[in-house]
């Protein structure tokens, strides 16, 4: 492990990088400034020293010297230089990825310092599946929380649903948006009813119906997302279709756009859940029809651990979300509604 120390103008802090072999100082630390890091990132993003120098409003020779000094400090070459511009070396690419993350963390730290200076602050660590970006209720909840509590931060981390559940139980996340009934050790607020819908070509025989009875699907072939991507949602939607005699075809991808493309390419009916997002895009030649059975569904929840530490930021976020829930929804404890 190599230790790097950074000074962001407010305080000095350290990170560990397991990637390189550094020429250590007597304290075993390579000291870099965030200014150096940001200058290097600018060169990479502009793909030239000339463009980066113009952006930073500095002289190009001076900037070139600064990056060479950075390379000398870390002990390896970061950039390949040519008349056509610059490109990252293999080590430079890894360093660049870490540098971008570091600058984001520094910006967050600066914001936190400003809030703490006012005597207020806190962060809620929230997880979500990437597809939940398309769910309006999720976005409106987070936006409204930011407006109501500008001194509190809410960070969003995208992970697969099964991993979100594990992270909640371990305490690695404060709250998470999940699809499908939460386990007993989580309490949850139902954010959206996740009805089961079928995406199909508009010339499909069943497309003439406004809603498709479950009995009419017996013997039909329906494309579904892999169970491994979300076992709870699969059991409550695809699993119930299978129990009714539907022939399931497991598709290779789970993202909404990919499901639409596969439905168009194969001519299959494809299972989609309203808890996976709104269908607000143009579906040329395609139709979406709900399954006329309320038991075939996988609802969208905001969940947290029922037991464990709850700081002020999480408590405020949770209370705010409770007030935000749909009028006919209630707090859910494990598999039951209270």
HELIX and SHEET records of a PDB file:
HELIX    1   1 UNK A   34  UNK A   46  1                                  13    
HELIX    2   2 UNK A   49  UNK A   56  1                                   8    
HELIX    3   3 UNK A   60  UNK A   74  1                                  15    
HELIX    4   4 UNK A   90  UNK A  117  1                                  28    
HELIX    5   5 UNK A  130  UNK A  134  5                                   5    
HELIX    6   6 UNK A  136  UNK A  148  1                                  13    
HELIX    7   7 UNK A  161  UNK A  170  1                                  10    
HELIX    8   8 UNK A  205  UNK A  208  5                                   4    
HELIX    9   9 UNK A  214  UNK A  217  5                                   4    
HELIX   10  10 UNK A  227  UNK A  229  5                                   3    
HELIX   11  11 UNK A  231  UNK A  236  1                                   6    
HELIX   12  12 UNK A  238  UNK A  243  1                                   6    
HELIX   13  13 UNK A  256  UNK A  266  1                                  11    
HELIX   14  14 UNK A  274  UNK A  276  5                                   3    
HELIX   15  15 UNK A  312  UNK A  324  1                                  13    
SHEET    1   A 3 UNK A  12  UNK A  17  0                                        
SHEET    2   A 3 UNK A   2  UNK A   7 -1                                        
SHEET    3   A 3 UNK A  29  UNK A  33  1                                        
SHEET    1   B 2 UNK A  79  UNK A  82  0                                        
SHEET    2   B 2 UNK A  85  UNK A  88 -1                                        
SHEET    1   C 7 UNK A 153  UNK A 158  0                                        
SHEET    2   C 7 UNK A 123  UNK A 128  1                                        
SHEET    3   C 7 UNK A 175  UNK A 179  1                                        
SHEET    4   C 7 UNK A 300  UNK A 305 -1                                        
SHEET    5   C 7 UNK A 186  UNK A 192 -1                                        
SHEET    6   C 7 UNK A 331  UNK A 333 -1                                        
SHEET    7   C 7 UNK A 336  UNK A 337 -1                                        
SHEET    1   D 6 UNK A 211  UNK A 212  0                                        
SHEET    2   D 6 UNK A 286  UNK A 291  1                                        
SHEET    3   D 6 UNK A 196  UNK A 201 -1                                        
SHEET    4   D 6 UNK A 269  UNK A 273 -1                                        
SHEET    5   D 6 UNK A 221  UNK A 224  1                                        
SHEET    6   D 6 UNK A 247  UNK A 250  1                                        
END                                                                             
